[in-house]
Amino acid sequence: MTVEEDREKRLMACEGTSEETLPLYDGTKGDGLFARFLRFSYKLDSYGIELRGIHRTTAYDRKSGDLRQMLTMALFWMSGCGGLSSMSGFFLGPLVFNLGFKDAVVAGTVGSFIGTGVCAYGSMMGPRSGLRQMVGARFQFGWWPAKILALLNVLTLLGWSVVNCVFGGGILTSLSDNKVPIEVGIVIISVVSLSIAIFGIRYVQFFESFAAIPVILTFMLLYVAAGKYFHIETESIGNSDTIKANWISHFSNCFGVTGTWIAISSDYYVEFPENFPKYKTILLTWISIFLPTIFVGILGTGIASGARVITAWNTAFEELGNGGLLAESYFVWGAGGKFLLVILYISLVSNNILNTYSIALSSQVWGLFFTKVPRYILAICAAVVYFVLAMVGRDKLSTILGNFLPMITYWCVIYFAVLIEENVLFRRNKIPGKNDVYDWDIWNSPKKMPTCYAACISSLIGIAGAVLGMCQVYYVGPLAQLLGDHGVDVGVFAAFSFTAVTYPFLRYVEIAYKKKHGKKL
């Protein structure tokens, strides 16, 4: 079978036979510039560059879900989540929220644990559907609202990529004793991340699995190098109400470190078999993300607590941000510490690869035009965008983190509230003739997709809750002003609560209306 015949077979399996199904690829016939470009792109597929975008992964392309595949996923998450990107969020406890070591660790541990549960629940949709997370959102939110979620996801991933690039640039500058500008580090991370992400999911998983062990071992050595400088006796600063407010804000911050993975978690399970147990997917994801995250999180909290007391560390943080602080904590080992820091640099690349890969997939949810553009081209565009943004924001990483992390969490908890309530309350019975409560075959058929008015209205109400509860530099909501001298970020709690409370009622009303008028539920 030729490459072209194999491609046609897979596309037919993905598209289905419905006349109302949108074509996934178009324009390969003819002599136009775009047609020639697409034919060239398909030839690249035979050399290992994955062209498959948001197409549904069929049984033809799935694996067995054996122990080896599960271990690969565990290492995959360990590499992507157990790195400097996750650690950077935990720095904020002592350095921004003025929490003592113990308070920061408790808030970070509880927040990240619950956030990982949110992410893990989303991951189990991957084997069931064979669809990427934002494509599957069409079944809970409808065809057009899912495009908005995909846009929010792209912005989320771009934001994390900017953080990674700036963090890496600071590390490289510190390693060179300020001889290499931060811009060089940004360039390196952007180029390396793109170089691997364009080849597709199997290459991404291979790299992540390969990088996981040396990165984790290097973090263990950092515990040894910097552990004696942890100031675990430091106390939280402020009156009782302010400390409580800062604790809750840091909880929300660390919840966002892990919880926001829900937007892409199922992307990497589409090659698992459809009958793979849901509980295994959830437990595999929960354990594989939480353990490495909290491992580096406690380490980051300890280093940040030291920076509150050690002048040299604090100066490094003020001048070079997180990268400078991390480098300073390793310099007790001299040249050996610098070598280990280079290995940790890889963890930023690991996280950025996931972002680059998933940005391209979420972009294709926007419409037919984007599905016609090969995934690797979208990945290149994404890399260019976050490279430019990182260059612009390279001197303001702490501000970016403080304002960015809570904001992206708001929409993720709204999505989670709708997803879990739709599954638990309204999708109990399998569709006749199908093995699931959803008809995944209509994933690319807008006319057959439910309209989901209840999800849209409850999401808007959830956004209102986020606005009332958010506490940012530029805005403090009425609910956020109720506790502490500087407010408290309860936007996550308000967004989830407002959505979760209103969605069931609105959904029951919607179902009754649709049944009465004979419309699709």
Secondary structure, 3 states (H helix, E strand, C coil): CCHHHHHHHHHHHHHCCCCCCCCCCCCCCCCCHHHHHHHHHHHHHCCCCCCCCCCCCCHHHCCCCCHHHHHHHHHHHHHHHCCHHHHHHHHHHHHCCCCCHHHHHHHHHHHHHHHHHHHHHHHCHHHHHCCCHHHHCHHHHCHHHHHHHHHHHHHHHHHHHHHHHHHHHHHHHHHCCCCCCHHHHHHHHHHHHHHHHCCCHHHHHHHHHHHHHHHHHHHHHHHHHHHHHCCCCCCCCCCHHHHHHHHHHHHHHHHHHHHHHHHCHHHHCCCCCCCCCHHHHHHHHHHHHHHHHHHHHHHHHHHHHHHCCCHHHHHHHHHHHHHHHHHHHHHHHCHHHHHHHHHHHHHHHHHHHHHHHHHHHHHHHHCHHHHHCCHHHHHHHHHHHHHHHHHHCCCCHHHHHHHHHHHHHHHHHHHHHHHHHHHHHHCCCCCCCCCCCCCHHHCCCCCCCCCCHHHHHHHHHHHHHHHHHCECCCCECCCHHHCCCCCCCCHHHHHHHHHHHHHHHHHHHHHHHHHHHCCCC
